[in-house]
Structures are given as structure tokens and as C-alpha cells.
Amino acid sequence: MECLINKFENKEKSDVEKNIKNYVESFFENAYFSKEVFDIKNQIIKKLNEKYIEEKNNNNKNPFEIIVQKYNSLESLVKSVNYDVSEIDNWFNKKITITYDNFNRIIKQEKIYIYIITALSIFSIEILLSAFLPSKASFAFIFSVILICIDISIIKKHKKDVSKEILSINSKQKLENIFDKYFRKSLIWLLIFFIKLLDNIYNFISLGLNSKSFRIGDEFKKSFLSLELILFFLIKNILNMIFINKKIEYEYKPKYIKSMNIISLISSVYVVLSLIVYYAFEKIFVFSPIFVMITIYCIFAIIYYYIITKKNTYSKKSLNINFYILIPLIILFIIGGGYLYLSRDIWLIQPEINSTPYIYEGNHKITYNNNTGIYTIVSDKDDFKMLQLTDIHLGGGVVSCDKDKKALSAVFKLINYTKPDLVVVTGDLTYPVGLSSFSFNNKAPVSQFAAFMRNTGVPWIFTYGNHDTENIAIGSKNDVEELYQSLSWNTSRNLLYPYIQPKINGNQIWGRNNQLVEIRNNDGTLNQALFLIDSNDYMGKGFSKYDYIHDDQVEWYKNEVLRLNIEEGKNISSLVFFHIPLQQYKTAYELFKNGSDEVKYFFGFNDEKTKDKVSASKHPSKLFDTAKELNSTKGFFCGHDHYNNMSLEYQGIRLTYGMSIDYLVEPGIAHHTKQRGATLITTHKNSEIDIKQIPLVSIDKK
């Protein structure tokens, strides 16, 4: 009830203030537009509002009528604020020095000057920034100082030519429209400037963490070009606003200045706070919150723009009901249409796939057991070579086309150089994240890679990564599994993807694909049991936390090892492949850094730029302890961290990071080379293994 009373009182007060303002302005209707008139008018309005409150407090029923009767002439209104009434005639009899048409012509002439000043200012800034390049430092600095001096001298000289004009009454509304136009333009370009600034800062931070200094310099130059264009329009519109305010006294000028200052302050604070959030959550979120932060700012910018321009411009353009219907529909159309566009099958790399030659040299016997889902490869030679590839990240979109070609070219070089008997892909074959790849399609890249591998003739196996079945991708987990099955052994004769998944007590175990591949010697004895175990993607929905290898998956692994031990009459040798590293990878790396003799170093480096060098799940898995207990598994092989490729032995098990292929995901990674390559695993007839890194640069040099 109290809330309703307050609402009613506020509405009544607003109506009274509006009536008083209209009453006062009726006396100044034919007065010429000037700051003096503007100030007197506002003083009178304030005075009458005070008088209204006094009369109301005295319990007068019609306080507004009393005011009208008491102040029924311009003279009485002017006297109420103790102003000289003799000045009234001057307000109505000033000589008109300019009309709207003449003023508009002056503005057009002024724009040429403003364009020159703006361009000169930005060019001066660019030259000054280039002074930090060592080879051009002295010349650029001197030249920029000269340009800035010229700029300042032109501005000072021009200021002397500016004088306020007396305007015709009919020109007032048109001139108010000019004010509104530059108010809106200035505000829009200021908001756009901060959006671009926010984007650039985030990009520079990412580049600083992941790129070399020369790369940062190149990106800065490219980014500054777009920022220069925005600055040009921003400065140009601010200068236009300054000019017209020097010619005419606009009553909304203080509000314009206040609005620009407020948005600058709020935006600056938001930039700082968002950077703090970015830094704080870098360790928690899988994806950078850049897109979310910029989206939030854009929403704020739109709301702020319409509120401020409605309150502080003459035209008072308000948002009608159509706006509230139309804008959501437009947003829905953009999002929906954009999603459909980014979900198309785009086979731009098909010519590269078609030109891929057959290079497989093996003659192994491969069979599949429909009841168990187990593939068996009987080797025709003593040494069996497996090539681990990881984080290939095919985008399958327009933007990623060039990088997809580079990724396939790198894979072909590595396969052609090593001539493996089997390729093992440990996850993140695709990257259906629209911002980077311009595609949400996670099915087309799978078909493309399968066609590419089919042309090489080399058998391959695959385990999922966290990006292969993103929630935002068009292909669900079931869709992608069905796709892999359709491309598998029965149709391709080189993809060894199972048609059934393991079960325990009649229930399918956790994960998208868990499979066992047996590598046997030509006499039928088991050489290696290859376990591909799904490390899954995220805990719950979204990108917040990495999942882990669950207990039932570990139980299946244990059961299969024990079964094979019984069948072979010995403790078998096995290797395990997955995508996301176990927590023991981090433990071993920390021990290595501290110089502990609990770990044995073989090769590689961990150069990941995140705070935690090893991006393992926060949830512990039982896999490592179970493997240690069984004493079967010689090595674990993972991917996920694109700049990590270290191989350490910890508690009797070799923990190896595969070298990544990625040209697409990590900022600046396409220009880096030392982390790109593959891992060659050779198993000998006695089940002993050799593990060797194959950096791509080592092949390119030959």
C-alpha cells in the first residue's frame, strides 16, 4: 500500500513539474535562443516549483492556480528571481546574425577542417607508436612531435575564428536536431571504441601468454588499424559537437558532457574488472570468458544508449512496443540463422583429401569380434609401429579452411615419414566452436578425416576428446558415435571403431567409446593390449570442469587385463590411450621440476601457458593405482595440453604427452612449431616398447 502511495505521489510531482515548465516556456516562446535566456528560464522554473510546494503545505486546494494568478506576466516571473526586467526587450529584439541554412553551410565547411584535424591526430599517434620500433625510433619520434605541434597550432588558430551566433527562431528546432545527431553518433562510437578496446586487450593477453614477441607486434599493427578507424569517427563526431556548442548555447550540453564522462568511467572500470575476472577464472573455466564479457558489455551499451538519448536529447525518441517485439525477433533471427549457417557441411578441403596418395605398407591381418567389440591385428613383422596423433582440431568451416589444410598436410607428412602400421588419434579431432572455426559442425570434419585416412590406407583408431562432442555442436554424442560406426571397418576397412560398447553387469560403462585392440605376433601370441579409454568431456553441462575416467571404466580395464592374463598364461603387456591427462601427470611434473629422483625424464617439455601446466580433472581417477596394481600397463598416452609433450616415468609407468597438431585453437599457435608433431611407439616381438618424438620441423628440414 505504501508503495502505491509513493508511486502516486511521484507521478503527481512529475505532472506538476511538467505543467510549470510548459507554463514558463510559453512566456519565452518568441525569445531568441541564448545562454542568458536558458539560465533565467531554469531559475524561474525552480522558483515556481518551490512556490508550489509552499502553497501545498499551506493546505491550498489549487496551488497551481494560485501561482498562475500571482505570476501572470513575464515581468512578474523575472522579478521572482530578482533579475533586471529591463533586459527583457533584449531577449526579443536581438539582431539575427545567422539562419539555419547559413549555419548548416558553415558546419559542412567545418567538417573538412575536422576531418583533417582528426586524420592528422590519428596519424600522429600511429607514427608515435611506431617510434618504439628500434630501427625507426628517432625519426618516427621526431616526425610525430612535429605533426602534433602542427595539429595543436591549427586548433589554436581556429579557436579564434569561432564566435557564438544569434539564431532565428525558426532555426532552433533544426539546430536541436543537429545536436541530437552528434550526441547519438558520439555516444555510439564511444561505446564501439570500448567494445573494440576490450576485444584487443583480451587478444593481446592471449598472445602475450602464447606467442612470440614479433607475433604480438604483428597482431598489434593489425588490431590498431581497425581501432584507428573507430577513433577517427569518434574524434570526428566529438569535434563536431564541440564546434556546434561553441557557436550555440545548447541547454543539453552539460548533459552531453556528463553522459560521455559517465560512459567512459563505467567502461574503463568494466574493462579492469573483466580483466580481473579473466585472470581469476582462467584456472577454472575451460574456455576464456572473453565472448561472455564482451556480450554483457554490448547489452549494457544498447540499454544505456537508449536510456540516455531518450533523456538528454531534444527529440526524445522513445522505444515503442514494436521495438520490444522487433529487437528480440532480430536477435533470434541472427542467432538462429547464424547457427544454421555455421552448422553447414563445408568441404573446402576436399581437393587436398582427393589428392592424398595411398602410402600404407603393412600386410597385417585385421579381424573384428562382433560379440566383444574387440579388434585383433596380427602383425606380419617383428616390429609393429603405432603413431599417436592428438588434438588435430579440424574446424570444418570457412575461417578454418586454411588451417585445416595445414593440419592435414602435417598429418600426412608425419604418416608418410614414419610409415606406421596403426595410427592412434587421442581425441579432439574436431573443434566445433563457432568463434574460432566459424563452424558448429562436428560431423563434417570427422567424415573428412576418415576420407583422408582411407586414402592413405593406414588403419586408425580413435578415442574422444573434450571438444569432439561439444554441447553447442550440431552432432550429439549419439550422432557422432553413429557416424564413426558408419565409417568404420565394415565400410572403410581401415577405421577400427567398435560397433558395440563394453558392459558390466548388463550396463554399458561410462563414456562415448571404450575399446580394446589386440596386437598379436604372427604366431598368435599377444604382443600388446591397446586400451582406448574415454576421459569424457565436462562435469555436468557447459565448460566449467573437466570430467575424468570413471570407476566402471577402470573396472572394465581391470577385468580385460585379468581375462587376458588367464588366456595368455602370463602377465600381459598393455598400453592405455586417453585424452585428458590423469592427475599423476601433474604430480610427476611437479616432482620433475623439484629435481626428485622419483621420476625419470625421457624427452620433451611442458610449455603450456596456463597457471596449471597440466590441465587434469579435479576429480581423481582410480586408473593409475589400478594399473600399478596390475603391473601390466607400460605406458599412458594422452593429449589435451597443446604445448605439453613431456615423457616421464613415475612409479613404474611411462606417462607421455603426445605432440599436438593444432593450428586453430590456441591463439598464435599456427606460427609456433616446436610443439607440433607426433609420437612413434614401436612394440617389438618380446612386447618391449620404444617411444620416440617426431617433431614436424625435423621432417620439414629433411
GILIN-V821320 format. One record per helix or strand of 2 or more residues. SS is the DSSP state (H for helix, E for strand). FROM is the first residue (numbers start at 0). TO is the last residue. If there is no record, write none. Layout:
# GILIN-V821320
ss: [SS,SS]
from: [FROM,FROM]
to: [TO,TO]
This chain:
# GILIN-V821320
ss: [H,H,H,H,H,H,H,H,H,H,H,H,H,E,E,E,H,E,H,H,E,H,H,E,E,E,E,H,E,H,E,H,E,E,E,H,E,E,H]
from: [1,34,62,73,84,99,133,168,212,252,289,320,349,364,373,383,400,421,433,443,459,476,488,502,506,514,525,550,573,582,598,622,632,646,652,668,675,688,695]
to: [26,56,69,78,91,129,159,209,246,280,310,341,353,368,377,389,417,425,436,455,462,485,491,503,507,519,531,567,576,592,602,629,637,649,656,670,682,694,699]
